[in-house]
Amino acid sequence: MTDNIIHTPRKTSLSETGSRSLTSELSVQRPEGASYGGSQTWFSSPSIRGYGCGLIAAHDLLWYLERKESLTAQTDRHRSGEQPVSDSRSWEDYERSVKRLHRLFPILPRLGINGLMLSAGLNLAFLLRRLPYRACWHIGYRNTGKEISRLLSQDIPVILSIGGNFPLIWKKDRLPLYKKTGDGVYIKSSSTRAHYITVTGIEHGWLRISSWGQEWYINWREYRNFAWIKSCPLFSNICYITRKH
């Protein structure tokens, strides 16, 4: 049991950034209660349910950026009569929204969506929705932690890929996911691989993330080791978002 508990975050490349979080938290109103972001497991479609984590991550990023832009427009133009995009949606509205977006993000059978497809789909969605952003798939590990911190400081969620095993593709090594207790103890509660998640904050060497509609934590040092040793930069990296001026 003690192997699953980490009391104190170890110093990592993210430690110097302190804590950083998005200004809003997205939630979907489900029968079991409010979620922390979306989840592909809610869908009956086999392709979305089994391989739709990239679609969900892209959807939630677009949702967040649309809300951010609507709040900015409301403030700049003083249009108090217009309601900004909400940070909470009913399950029915969320389901319709994801299914519409699915047209821009074809899911490959048993493979899902790779990073280049994800970036291309986001750029098309930005164009169609008139959002002033550009997406590209980050290659290499240098400065990845700083790039995550920079995006969060700009109030932009970060899509992070936890890659599959490579080149030993038959291996089944997984990255631990943690839950945080009220007294600041991180307890290993699950694990994953070949999966997209959304980073919503940094806490002294830990990433706070949204996955499967829940809040989890990833130890940055463990992620780096997994990416370097068990996976590769193409499969374990971030989707980098820049705002057009």
BAFI-3210 file (N, C-alpha, C; in Angstrom, 3 decimals, decimal comma, padded with zeros to 6 digits):
// residues 245
n [1|2|3|4|5|6|7|8|9|10|11|12|13|14|15|16|17|18|19|20|21|22|23|24|25|26|27|28|29|30|31|32|33|34|35|36|37|38|39|40|41|42|43|44|45|46|47|48|49|50|51|52|53|54|55|56|57|58|59|60|61|62|63|64|65|66|67|68|69|70|71|72|73|74|75|76|77|78|79|80|81|82|83|84|85|86|87|88|89|90|91|92|93|94|95|96|97|98|99|100|101|102|103|104|105|106|107|108|109|110|111|112|113|114|115|116|117|118|119|120|121|122|123|124|125|126|127|128|129|130|131|132|133|134|135|136|137|138|139|140|141|142|143|144|145|146|147|148|149|150|151|152|153|154|155|156|157|158|159|160|161|162|163|164|165|166|167|168|169|170|171|172|173|174|175|176|177|178|179|180|181|182|183|184|185|186|187|188|189|190|191|192|193|194|195|196|197|198|199|200|201|202|203|204|205|206|207|208|209|210|211|212|213|214|215|216|217|218|219|220|221|222|223|224|225|226|227|228|229|230|231|232|233|234|235|236|237|238|239|240|241|242|243|244|245]
n.u [000,823|001,938|003,608|002,046|001,720|002,672|004,158|005,533|006,192|008,813|011,703|011,503|011,585|009,378|009,014|009,964|008,077|006,047|002,650|000,009|-002,945|-005,897|-008,420|-011,044|-013,217|-014,341|-017,447|-019,706|-023,090|-024,062|-026,023|-024,871|-023,729|-021,847|-019,226|-015,606|-014,563|-014,820|-015,697|-014,918|-016,058|-018,726|-020,159|-022,115|-021,257|-019,008|-016,496|-015,983|-016,208|-014,209|-011,856|-011,822|-010,517|-008,851|-010,616|-012,373|-010,599|-009,899|-012,420|-013,021|-010,967|-011,632|-014,147|-013,386|-011,764|-013,603|-015,316|-013,531|-012,940|-015,489|-015,972|-013,967|-014,780|-017,199|-016,362|-014,696|-016,441|-018,468|-020,940|-023,319|-025,717|-025,431|-024,908|-022,073|-020,268|-021,059|-019,460|-020,463|-022,364|-025,308|-025,670|-026,919|-026,576|-023,790|-023,250|-024,404|-022,762|-020,177|-020,602|-021,113|-018,613|-017,112|-017,086|-014,945|-012,815|-011,781|-011,787|-009,409|-009,778|-009,056|-006,818|-007,271|-006,724|-003,959|-001,235|-000,694|-003,024|-004,783|-003,920|-004,366|-007,161|-007,974|-007,052|-008,700|-011,162|-010,769|-010,708|-013,304|-014,864|-014,043|-012,025|-009,182|-006,694|-003,914|-002,862|-000,273|001,615|003,768|007,193|009,835|011,528|012,712|012,214|009,506|008,096|008,235|006,798|004,248|003,705|003,762|001,569|-000,568|-000,308|-001,258|-003,867|-004,745|-005,832|-003,968|-003,419|-002,251|-000,383|-000,173|001,823|001,779|003,629|006,892|009,942|009,121|006,443|004,794|004,902|003,410|003,622|002,615|001,532|001,391|-001,547|-002,736|-004,697|-005,465|-005,355|-007,111|-005,161|-002,951|-001,630|-000,556|-002,063|-001,640|-003,980|-004,856|-003,889|-002,453|-002,027|-001,262|-003,090|-004,985|-004,988|-006,186|-004,409|-004,869|-003,699|-000,724|001,137|003,718|005,590|003,754|001,186|-002,068|-004,882|-007,526|-009,429|-011,480|-013,687|-012,965|-010,910|-007,424|-003,962|-000,668|002,649|005,298|008,007|007,786|006,243|008,024|010,093|008,685|007,982|010,498|011,748|009,896|008,218|007,993|009,020|007,177|004,796|004,342|003,653|002,828|000,026|000,610|-000,568|-001,055|-001,886|-003,282|-002,356]
n.v [-001,205|001,271|001,783|003,017|005,629|009,001|011,418|013,896|016,061|015,480|017,409|018,878|019,814|021,392|022,403|024,951|026,647|026,915|027,128|026,909|027,614|027,093|029,596|028,844|025,999|023,278|021,596|018,839|018,161|015,344|012,316|011,156|013,294|016,445|016,615|016,587|018,039|016,280|012,890|010,010|007,639|007,915|007,630|005,776|004,994|002,769|003,537|006,126|005,635|003,703|004,721|007,471|009,471|011,545|013,058|013,969|015,492|017,468|018,608|019,672|021,536|023,345|024,173|025,478|027,569|028,930|029,848|031,507|033,462|034,530|035,721|037,652|039,227|040,165|041,760|043,639|044,928|045,717|044,478|043,793|042,531|040,155|036,701|034,970|032,060|029,155|027,547|025,179|022,391|020,630|017,042|016,195|018,356|018,397|015,899|016,181|018,222|017,047|014,981|016,439|017,626|015,409|014,959|016,367|015,069|012,243|008,970|006,529|003,032|001,087|002,593|005,290|008,794|010,391|012,652|014,533|014,446|015,349|018,014|019,058|018,778|020,503|022,974|023,270|023,404|025,751|027,586|027,318|028,112|030,618|031,243|032,742|031,104|028,803|025,474|023,109|020,077|019,261|018,490|016,598|016,861|018,955|021,757|021,207|021,126|023,839|024,927|023,915|025,231|027,867|027,942|027,492|029,804|031,603|031,065|028,788|025,565|022,460|019,947|016,827|014,032|010,719|008,412|005,278|002,191|002,207|001,550|-001,005|-002,301|-004,303|-004,315|-003,550|-001,343|001,266|004,601|005,933|007,266|009,662|010,366|013,172|013,733|015,470|016,411|016,788|014,514|012,333|009,703|006,732|005,769|004,819|003,939|004,496|004,362|005,241|007,449|010,475|013,386|016,277|018,990|020,973|022,408|023,237|022,032|022,447|020,524|018,601|017,650|018,737|017,166|016,520|013,700|011,124|012,392|013,097|014,481|014,174|013,480|013,805|012,803|014,780|014,052|011,275|011,115|012,196|010,292|008,033|008,876|009,200|006,666|004,541|005,262|007,546|010,777|011,526|010,279|010,837|013,753|017,286|019,229|022,143|025,399|028,492|031,956|033,929|037,157]
n.w [000,000|000,780|-001,334|-003,147|-002,407|-002,374|-000,507|-000,629|-003,262|-005,565|-006,557|-009,706|-013,204|-013,283|-010,780|-010,177|-011,194|-009,437|-008,425|-010,783|-012,498|-014,531|-015,183|-015,121|-014,563|-016,356|-016,502|-016,723|-016,422|-015,067|-014,436|-012,158|-010,965|-011,058|-013,418|-013,930|-016,455|-019,662|-020,822|-022,706|-022,074|-021,577|-023,878|-026,254|-028,735|-030,221|-031,320|-030,277|-027,528|-027,122|-028,320|-028,258|-026,758|-027,660|-029,204|-027,196|-025,622|-027,495|-027,936|-025,370|-025,082|-027,170|-026,256|-023,891|-024,909|-026,516|-024,534|-023,148|-025,127|-025,493|-023,030|-023,050|-025,245|-024,281|-022,155|-023,449|-025,203|-023,639|-023,594|-021,875|-022,106|-023,470|-022,980|-021,799|-023,048|-021,274|-018,426|-017,681|-018,689|-019,755|-019,907|-022,258|-024,023|-024,153|-025,294|-027,876|-028,861|-028,923|-030,763|-033,091|-033,479|-034,013|-036,726|-037,731|-036,706|-037,506|-036,247|-036,113|-036,543|-033,746|-033,267|-032,817|-032,608|-033,945|-033,013|-035,066|-036,606|-034,684|-034,274|-036,855|-037,060|-035,002|-035,998|-038,234|-036,930|-035,434|-037,543|-038,676|-036,525|-036,104|-034,289|-032,887|-033,038|-033,280|-033,809|-033,157|-033,271|-030,718|-030,916|-029,592|-026,352|-025,031|-023,022|-022,696|-020,251|-019,500|-021,592|-021,118|-018,702|-019,660|-021,429|-019,641|-018,110|-019,905|-019,811|-021,222|-021,795|-021,738|-023,994|-023,417|-024,377|-023,346|-024,322|-026,205|-025,678|-027,032|-028,716|-028,168|-028,723|-027,816|-025,127|-021,913|-020,245|-018,030|-017,138|-013,882|-012,293|-010,003|-007,056|-005,028|-001,599|001,082|002,845|001,287|000,293|-002,233|-003,822|-005,522|-007,858|-010,271|-013,651|-016,930|-020,538|-023,968|-024,322|-024,259|-022,247|-020,406|-019,277|-016,467|-014,483|-012,520|-009,832|-008,113|-009,395|-009,983|-012,247|-012,581|-013,844|-016,247|-016,866|-018,125|-017,059|-014,490|-011,823|-011,716|-010,844|-012,156|-011,735|-012,644|-013,051|-013,237|-015,550|-017,457|-017,375|-018,252|-020,839|-022,042|-021,749|-022,059|-024,137|-026,907|-028,339|-030,354|-029,700|-027,016|-025,886|-026,230|-027,444|-028,919|-028,505|-030,042|-029,936|-032,453|-033,617]
ca.u [000,000|002,777|004,205|001,107|001,560|003,774|003,821|006,159|006,658|010,246|012,042|011,513|011,669|008,187|008,946|010,248|006,943|005,065|001,319|-000,598|-004,206|-006,829|-009,338|-012,356|-013,252|-015,471|-018,155|-020,890|-024,069|-024,391|-026,897|-024,095|-023,213|-021,035|-017,940|-014,446|-014,296|-015,605|-015,211|-015,388|-016,763|-020,158|-020,779|-022,437|-020,516|-017,790|-015,274|-015,744|-016,017|-012,958|-010,658|-012,183|-009,941|-008,369|-011,798|-012,850|-009,622|-010,053|-013,704|-012,964|-010,112|-012,432|-015,161|-012,739|-011,320|-014,803|-015,754|-012,553|-013,129|-016,783|-015,800|-013,157|-015,611|-018,197|-015,677|-014,196|-017,517|-019,444|-022,262|-023,801|-026,922|-025,077|-024,402|-020,879|-020,347|-021,056|-018,463|-021,192|-023,325|-026,058|-025,121|-027,511|-025,903|-022,408|-023,268|-024,631|-021,593|-019,086|-020,944|-020,906|-017,176|-016,559|-016,927|-013,626|-011,788|-012,013|-011,089|-008,928|-010,094|-008,050|-005,675|-007,698|-006,292|-002,574|-001,018|-000,787|-004,447|-005,399|-003,582|-005,056|-008,576|-008,145|-006,885|-009,921|-012,210|-010,501|-011,100|-014,757|-015,485|-013,446|-011,226|-007,859|-005,652|-003,270|-002,378|000,762|002,043|005,111|008,141|011,003|011,217|013,320|011,325|008,092|007,528|008,079|005,726|003,000|003,535|003,471|000,195|-001,473|-000,235|-002,081|-005,221|-005,025|-005,639|-002,913|-003,662|-001,029|-000,497|000,585|001,952|001,900|005,012|007,618|009,616|008,653|005,011|004,074|004,964|002,188|003,961|001,609|001,873|000,491|-002,395|-002,906|-005,700|-004,878|-006,181|-007,257|-003,936|-001,857|-000,966|-000,909|-002,237|-001,814|-005,342|-005,102|-002,747|-002,917|-001,082|-001,952|-004,265|-004,908|-005,604|-006,126|-003,745|-005,603|-002,931|000,578|001,324|005,067|006,078|002,630|000,202|-003,477|-005,419|-008,884|-009,530|-012,666|-014,618|-012,506|-009,648|-006,311|-002,648|000,465|003,959|006,002|009,211|007,366|005,839|009,232|010,773|007,864|008,084|011,856|012,190|008,867|007,508|008,865|008,505|006,043|003,591|004,180|003,992|001,701|-000,469|000,954|-001,545|-000,651|-002,961|-002,943|-002,505]
ca.v [000,000|002,469|002,034|003,807|006,934|009,956|012,506|015,161|016,087|015,632|018,556|018,589|021,018|022,209|022,890|026,375|027,439|027,032|026,661|027,637|026,959|027,785|030,452|028,201|024,545|022,821|020,466|018,327|017,716|013,943|011,777|010,880|014,552|017,269|016,014|017,468|017,824|015,251|011,507|009,196|006,463|008,204|007,486|004,408|004,703|002,002|004,252|007,196|005,041|002,963|005,402|008,871|010,398|012,724|013,843|014,631|016,523|018,562|019,267|020,467|022,688|024,291|024,702|026,425|028,748|029,679|030,564|032,566|034,532|035,183|036,588|038,794|040,077|040,819|042,804|044,676|045,660|046,097|043,998|043,075|041,781|038,854|035,736|034,261|030,599|028,648|026,535|023,976|021,974|019,399|015,909|016,154|019,377|017,955|014,779|016,726|019,006|016,121|014,262|017,369|017,807|014,133|015,028|016,935|014,234|010,818|008,080|005,329|001,818|000,525|003,499|006,586|009,991|010,720|014,058|015,358|014,528|016,185|019,407|019,441|018,928|021,724|024,139|023,396|023,871|027,171|028,341|027,298|028,813|031,958|031,394|033,213|030,240|027,836|024,288|022,279|018,999|019,531|017,392|016,738|017,030|020,155|022,859|020,836|021,582|025,294|025,231|023,657|026,346|029,076|027,867|027,690|031,213|032,313|030,536|027,841|024,172|021,767|018,549|016,046|012,633|009,670|007,533|003,839|001,715|002,259|000,686|-002,330|-002,045|-005,385|-004,096|-002,982|-000,382|002,310|005,737|006,038|008,431|009,819|011,218|013,976|013,804|016,800|016,845|016,934|013,248|011,820|008,253|006,099|005,251|004,221|004,069|004,542|004,525|005,523|008,186|011,937|014,016|017,737|019,574|022,152|023,142|022,761|022,181|022,115|019,256|017,732|018,160|018,422|016,837|016,018|012,485|010,309|013,198|013,209|015,160|013,302|014,125|013,098|013,249|015,181|013,243|009,964|011,266|012,368|008,997|007,174|009,358|008,954|005,270|003,594|005,731|008,377|012,148|011,675|009,753|011,405|015,161|018,204|020,007|023,522|026,354|029,899|032,884|034,817|038,577]
ca.w [000,000|000,866|-002,644|-003,932|-001,778|-002,420|000,405|-000,990|-004,645|-005,776|-007,393|-011,134|-014,024|-013,081|-009,404|-010,092|-011,656|-008,371|-008,780|-011,883|-012,814|-015,403|-014,432|-015,060|-014,595|-017,145|-015,900|-017,402|-015,432|-015,301|-013,385|-010,948|-010,430|-011,960|-013,765|-014,096|-017,869|-020,324|-020,820|-023,823|-021,553|-021,506|-025,192|-026,672|-029,964|-029,913|-031,688|-029,305|-026,200|-027,042|-028,831|-028,452|-025,775|-028,370|-029,552|-025,978|-025,258|-028,455|-027,665|-024,144|-025,373|-027,944|-025,337|-022,983|-025,651|-026,893|-023,333|-022,893|-026,105|-025,261|-021,861|-023,481|-026,097|-023,434|-021,393|-024,353|-025,873|-022,617|-024,008|-020,698|-022,424|-024,028|-022,015|-022,266|-023,088|-019,901|-018,080|-017,280|-019,704|-019,518|-020,631|-023,593|-024,830|-024,348|-026,239|-029,220|-029,248|-029,253|-031,996|-034,210|-033,675|-034,482|-038,184|-038,033|-036,077|-037,768|-035,317|-036,789|-035,791|-032,846|-033,151|-032,310|-033,329|-033,615|-032,704|-036,267|-036,922|-033,658|-034,576|-038,089|-036,744|-034,216|-036,873|-039,027|-036,015|-035,159|-038,729|-038,816|-035,397|-036,071|-033,077|-033,333|-032,488|-034,168|-033,090|-033,780|-032,392|-030,210|-031,135|-028,721|-024,933|-024,465|-022,648|-022,672|-018,983|-019,561|-022,536|-020,398|-017,773|-020,428|-021,916|-018,508|-017,718|-020,883|-019,610|-022,300|-021,379|-022,482|-024,341|-023,216|-024,770|-022,667|-025,478|-026,064|-025,579|-028,302|-029,856|-027,721|-028,734|-027,140|-023,678|-021,345|-019,192|-017,914|-016,289|-012,729|-012,051|-008,561|-006,434|-003,960|-000,404|001,649|003,527|000,336|-000,022|-003,551|-003,741|-006,825|-007,925|-011,576|-014,568|-018,314|-021,644|-025,232|-023,849|-024,175|-021,081|-020,443|-018,109|-015,995|-013,487|-012,057|-008,392|-007,641|-009,914|-010,325|-013,189|-012,325|-015,161|-016,426|-017,671|-017,797|-016,280|-013,106|-011,553|-011,360|-010,817|-012,741|-011,288|-013,861|-013,228|-013,723|-016,952|-018,265|-017,474|-019,105|-022,216|-022,536|-021,705|-022,478|-025,321|-027,745|-028,414|-031,256|-029,071|-025,669|-026,004|-026,060|-028,568|-028,568|-029,017|-030,056|-030,298|-033,559|-033,286]
c.u [000,858|003,455|003,322|000,938|002,827|003,379|004,331|006,621|008,170|010,518|012,136|011,616|010,455|008,135|009,095|009,066|005,907|003,735|000,732|-001,853|-004,987|-007,807|-010,725|-012,195|-014,509|-016,127|-019,373|-021,822|-024,562|-025,339|-026,162|-023,503|-022,381|-019,678|-016,829|-013,971|-015,117|-014,970|-015,772|-016,191|-018,264|-020,893|-021,008|-021,697|-019,230|-016,506|-014,962|-015,428|-014,644|-011,717|-010,864|-011,584|-009,408|-009,502|-012,307|-011,900|-009,735|-011,342|-013,613|-012,044|-010,895|-013,499|-014,548|-012,346|-012,503|-015,342|-014,822|-012,757|-014,451|-016,721|-015,005|-013,980|-016,635|-017,574|-015,258|-015,312|-018,613|-020,864|-022,842|-025,043|-026,637|-024,495|-023,157|-021,124|-020,180|-019,924|-019,119|-022,245|-024,100|-025,420|-025,649|-026,831|-024,464|-022,341|-023,453|-023,391|-020,424|-019,370|-020,792|-019,417|-016,521|-016,310|-015,547|-012,482|-012,094|-011,155|-010,698|-009,244|-008,883|-006,826|-006,054|-007,246|-004,844|-002,405|-001,151|-002,238|-005,168|-005,159|-004,318|-006,546|-008,855|-008,019|-008,103|-011,068|-012,018|-010,976|-012,620|-015,451|-014,927|-012,750|-009,789|-006,690|-005,083|-002,708|-001,257|001,198|003,500|005,988|009,374|010,585|011,785|012,253|009,845|007,417|007,286|006,958|004,362|002,695|003,141|002,029|-000,806|-001,473|-001,030|-003,535|-005,660|-004,811|-004,615|-003,322|-002,330|-001,290|000,401|000,687|001,890|003,362|005,665|009,122|009,100|007,138|004,195|004,086|003,680|002,497|002,977|002,105|000,893|-000,304|-002,724|-004,143|-005,026|-005,841|-006,226|-006,017|-002,716|-001,077|-001,478|-000,921|-002,471|-003,159|-005,683|-003,822|-003,278|-001,742|-001,901|-003,237|-003,986|-005,603|-005,487|-005,504|-004,465|-004,829|-001,603|000,661|002,686|005,517|005,004|001,768|-001,184|-004,154|-006,895|-008,825|-010,716|-013,635|-014,230|-011,208|-008,615|-005,039|-001,611|001,741|004,802|007,262|008,852|006,929|007,057|009,962|010,013|008,032|009,444|012,141|011,174|008,178|008,472|008,234|007,287|004,737|003,321|004,617|002,745|001,272|-000,273|000,011|-000,965|-001,841|-002,478|-003,191|-002,931]
c.v [001,255|002,783|002,927|005,225|007,756|011,147|013,852|015,118|016,256|016,816|018,123|019,901|021,913|022,831|024,398|027,236|027,637|026,452|027,539|026,891|027,774|028,591|029,836|026,688|024,114|021,616|020,114|017,783|016,322|013,446|011,522|012,141|015,299|016,621|017,048|017,283|016,672|013,873|010,761|008,002|006,688|007,859|006,023|004,013|003,954|002,765|005,364|006,613|004,376|003,755|006,911|009,856|011,669|013,642|014,616|015,747|017,726|019,333|020,180|021,679|023,750|024,953|025,779|027,707|029,585|030,464|031,738|033,746|035,261|036,110|037,836|039,767|040,840|041,964|043,963|045,543|046,108|045,657|043,143|042,245|040,400|037,948|035,052|032,758|030,067|027,647|025,254|023,664|020,761|018,280|015,871|017,157|018,957|016,836|015,272|017,457|018,114|015,399|015,160|017,516|016,559|014,153|015,550|016,073|012,758|009,952|006,799|004,098|001,289|001,422|004,857|007,722|010,276|012,231|014,978|015,517|015,433|017,663|019,897|019,663|020,190|022,966|024,353|023,916|025,342|028,040|028,442|028,094|030,223|032,238|031,718|032,409|029,339|026,703|023,622|021,227|019,206|018,291|017,637|017,037|018,308|021,228|022,487|021,304|023,077|025,690|024,977|024,813|027,622|029,078|028,101|029,146|032,094|031,856|029,661|026,425|023,480|020,317|017,815|014,600|011,765|008,534|006,051|003,444|001,685|002,322|-000,702|-002,290|-003,136|-005,226|-003,437|-002,065|000,779|003,416|005,820|007,348|008,470|010,640|011,948|014,065|015,237|017,316|016,813|015,684|012,746|010,295|007,690|005,391|004,599|004,321|004,046|004,574|004,726|006,303|009,687|012,412|015,535|018,250|020,865|022,950|022,480|023,010|021,633|020,727|018,239|018,427|017,759|018,249|016,462|014,795|011,668|011,071|013,392|014,012|014,140|014,131|013,201|013,675|013,542|014,359|011,854|010,039|011,382|011,038|008,040|007,565|009,039|007,468|004,309|003,977|006,506|009,754|012,320|011,275|010,352|012,864|016,013|018,785|021,474|024,496|027,762|030,747|033,805|036,262|039,371]
c.w [000,000|-000,457|-003,505|-003,413|-001,941|-001,567|-000,080|-002,434|-004,716|-006,689|-008,854|-011,886|-013,864|-011,695|-009,325|-010,511|-010,558|-008,800|-009,878|-012,296|-013,834|-014,563|-014,288|-015,048|-015,334|-016,482|-016,742|-016,332|-015,804|-014,212|-012,072|-010,332|-011,459|-012,179|-013,699|-015,526|-018,418|-020,269|-022,017|-023,343|-021,436|-022,795|-025,548|-027,946|-029,634|-030,227|-030,693|-027,939|-026,071|-027,387|-028,984|-027,471|-026,437|-028,778|-028,346|-025,564|-026,189|-028,196|-026,454|-024,300|-026,136|-027,083|-024,449|-023,723|-026,135|-025,706|-023,057|-023,836|-025,895|-024,057|-022,226|-024,316|-025,271|-022,651|-022,288|-024,918|-024,906|-023,000|-022,895|-020,993|-022,975|-022,954|-022,569|-022,320|-021,670|-019,681|-017,581|-018,339|-019,227|-020,327|-022,061|-024,532|-025,142|-025,384|-027,672|-029,736|-029,667|-030,567|-033,223|-034,524|-034,253|-035,989|-038,580|-037,508|-036,325|-036,851|-036,051|-035,946|-035,032|-032,659|-032,577|-033,214|-032,957|-033,461|-033,898|-036,707|-035,936|-033,957|-035,820|-037,841|-035,951|-035,096|-037,766|-038,162|-035,657|-036,324|-038,838|-037,716|-035,203|-034,738|-033,483|-032,765|-033,575|-033,324|-033,868|-032,762|-032,017|-030,409|-030,270|-027,293|-024,338|-024,238|-022,613|-021,387|-018,973|-020,517|-021,900|-019,456|-018,509|-020,926|-020,788|-018,058|-018,675|-020,831|-020,783|-021,771|-022,274|-022,730|-024,288|-023,609|-023,900|-023,681|-025,151|-025,976|-026,960|-028,028|-029,469|-027,584|-028,041|-025,619|-023,197|-020,158|-019,220|-016,983|-015,124|-012,733|-010,568|-008,231|-005,273|-002,787|000,119|002,342|002,605|000,023|-001,373|-003,504|-005,137|-006,870|-009,256|-012,398|-015,991|-019,281|-022,910|-024,974|-023,858|-022,910|-021,252|-019,156|-017,739|-014,955|-013,181|-010,564|-008,002|-008,087|-010,214|-011,366|-012,713|-013,676|-015,085|-017,323|-017,185|-016,886|-014,830|-013,026|-011,087|-011,279|-011,436|-012,155|-012,522|-014,103|-013,760|-015,185|-017,862|-018,457|-018,388|-020,570|-022,830|-022,731|-022,315|-023,783|-026,216|-027,905|-029,312|-030,588|-027,695|-025,698|-025,841|-027,406|-028,200|-029,280|-028,953|-030,488|-031,407|-033,143|-034,510]
res [m|t|d|n|i|i|h|t|p|r|k|t|s|l|s|e|t|g|s|r|s|l|t|s|e|l|s|v|q|r|p|e|g|a|s|y|g|g|s|q|t|w|f|s|s|p|s|i|r|g|y|g|c|g|l|i|a|a|h|d|l|l|w|y|l|e|r|k|e|s|l|t|a|q|t|d|r|h|r|s|g|e|q|p|v|s|d|s|r|s|w|e|d|y|e|r|s|v|k|r|l|h|r|l|f|p|i|l|p|r|l|g|i|n|g|l|m|l|s|a|g|l|n|l|a|f|l|l|r|r|l|p|y|r|a|c|w|h|i|g|y|r|n|t|g|k|e|i|s|r|l|l|s|q|d|i|p|v|i|l|s|i|g|g|n|f|p|l|i|w|k|k|d|r|l|p|l|y|k|k|t|g|d|g|v|y|i|k|s|s|s|t|r|a|h|y|i|t|v|t|g|i|e|h|g|w|l|r|i|s|s|w|g|q|e|w|y|i|n|w|r|e|y|r|n|f|a|w|i|k|s|c|p|l|f|s|n|i|c|y|i|t|r|k|h]
***
